[in-house]
Amino acid sequence: MHELSLAASLFEILEENARGYKDARITAVTLRVGRLSGVVPELLRSAFDAYKKGTLAEGARLEIVVAPFDFRCRGCGGTSFREDPAAACAACGSKDVELVGGMDLVVEKIEVEVEDS
Amino acid sequence: MTRKDVLVQKDLLGTNKEVAAEIRKELRGRGILCVNLLSSPGSGKTALLEGLADRLKGRFRMAVIEGDIETERDAERIRARGVPAWQITTGGACHLEAKMVGKVLPGVPAAIDFLFIENVGNLVCPAGYDLGESLRCVLLSSPEGDDKPAKYPQAFATADVLILTKADLIPYLPFDPAGAAREALAINPRLRVFRVSALRGEGMDGLAAFFAEALAAERAARA
């Protein structure tokens, strides 16, 4: 797996987003991880902990939201979320469904602590 | 001290996706069909490319980018078929990334029809990385077992084509090709399914014809 290289990208994004705040410290990071992303949340957490030392996110907690599979039905056009990648459409039962989500690896938001001026 | 939430909404793979989009645009502009081959190690990616090289020869020009953790061996096998090949050795990385392909591209001749990229043998990690390909093919060899689509859904969900390889071994194995295809299609109904034996030649002419059609369709879409 490549969680360590993903952690490197994560810290680039963190630095970029905290740069605008003077003396900011990042106290929390929320990450959305799709079930189909191939990423193991626990490994990503270990990589995050290994990486954060000496950065402005040193004291940050990582919140990982695991996103389910997201389908669109080609039959009825309906969308549904499911735990099974081979499931049929929840609305009409059609097997002709298309996976449209579940691959996400997105930094949703960060919490920053700034000195009061 | 004040705490505030900052909305970020940035994709961890965003940089890779941007580089991949540039590669796709460049290759499409040059009328080249780029194909990314994904599979476990040993499922027959290189043998498939050798078979395709023999069948596309004379009518089309192809080039191959080989991804492996170590050695130049796969590129040498492809060159022995008279096809230009570039080896990317990742030195441990479990997948190819778009920027690795981008580094090799300037050396790839402009006058080719197909660019095949053989990814690092791994049915998990390469699925998350767009390389700028127009077609993604996942290979599943009969000795691996027909349960792989259900166990490793990412690769099958993101592919356009499923190639069941080592078909010549099916009579000797408890491998159900129809069952494997059914499970893969349940995850991704758009998959085109092929059954081949690169060693014996079964199904290889049909696969070569499919790539020729896909190339024509790509060029027609560009015009």
Chai-1 contact restraints between the chains, C-beta under 6 A:
chainA,res_idxA,chainB,res_idxB,connection_type,confidence,min_distance_angstrom,max_distance_angstrom,comment,restraint_id
A,H2,B,C94,contact,1.0,0.0,6.0,A-B,restraint_1
A,H2,B,C125,contact,1.0,0.0,6.0,A-B,restraint_2
A,L6,B,L12,contact,1.0,0.0,6.0,A-B,restraint_3
A,S9,B,L12,contact,1.0,0.0,6.0,A-B,restraint_4
A,L10,B,L12,contact,1.0,0.0,6.0,A-B,restraint_5
A,I13,B,K10,contact,1.0,0.0,6.0,A-B,restraint_6
A,N17,B,V6,contact,1.0,0.0,6.0,A-B,restraint_7
A,N17,B,V8,contact,1.0,0.0,6.0,A-B,restraint_8
A,L36,B,Q154,contact,1.0,0.0,6.0,A-B,restraint_9
A,L36,B,A157,contact,1.0,0.0,6.0,A-B,restraint_10
A,G38,B,V124,contact,1.0,0.0,6.0,A-B,restraint_11
A,G38,B,G128,contact,1.0,0.0,6.0,A-B,restraint_12
A,G38,B,Q154,contact,1.0,0.0,6.0,A-B,restraint_13
A,P85,B,P153,contact,1.0,0.0,6.0,A-B,restraint_14
A,P85,B,I187,contact,1.0,0.0,6.0,A-B,restraint_15
A,A86,B,A186,contact,1.0,0.0,6.0,A-B,restraint_16
A,A86,B,I187,contact,1.0,0.0,6.0,A-B,restraint_17
A,D96,B,P189,contact,1.0,0.0,6.0,A-B,restraint_18
A,L99,B,A157,contact,1.0,0.0,6.0,A-B,restraint_19
A,L105,B,L12,contact,1.0,0.0,6.0,A-B,restraint_20
A,L105,B,L13,contact,1.0,0.0,6.0,A-B,restraint_21
A,V106,B,D11,contact,1.0,0.0,6.0,A-B,restraint_22
A,V107,B,V8,contact,1.0,0.0,6.0,A-B,restraint_23
A,V107,B,K10,contact,1.0,0.0,6.0,A-B,restraint_24
A,K109,B,D5,contact,1.0,0.0,6.0,A-B,restraint_25
A,K109,B,L7,contact,1.0,0.0,6.0,A-B,restraint_26
A,K109,B,V8,contact,1.0,0.0,6.0,A-B,restraint_27
A,I110,B,V6,contact,1.0,0.0,6.0,A-B,restraint_28
A,I110,B,V8,contact,1.0,0.0,6.0,A-B,restraint_29
A,E111,B,R3,contact,1.0,0.0,6.0,A-B,restraint_30
A,E111,B,D5,contact,1.0,0.0,6.0,A-B,restraint_31
A,V112,B,K4,contact,1.0,0.0,6.0,A-B,restraint_32
A,V112,B,V6,contact,1.0,0.0,6.0,A-B,restraint_33
A,E113,B,M1,contact,1.0,0.0,6.0,A-B,restraint_34
A,E113,B,R3,contact,1.0,0.0,6.0,A-B,restraint_35
A,V114,B,T2,contact,1.0,0.0,6.0,A-B,restraint_36
A,D116,B,T2,contact,1.0,0.0,6.0,A-B,restraint_37
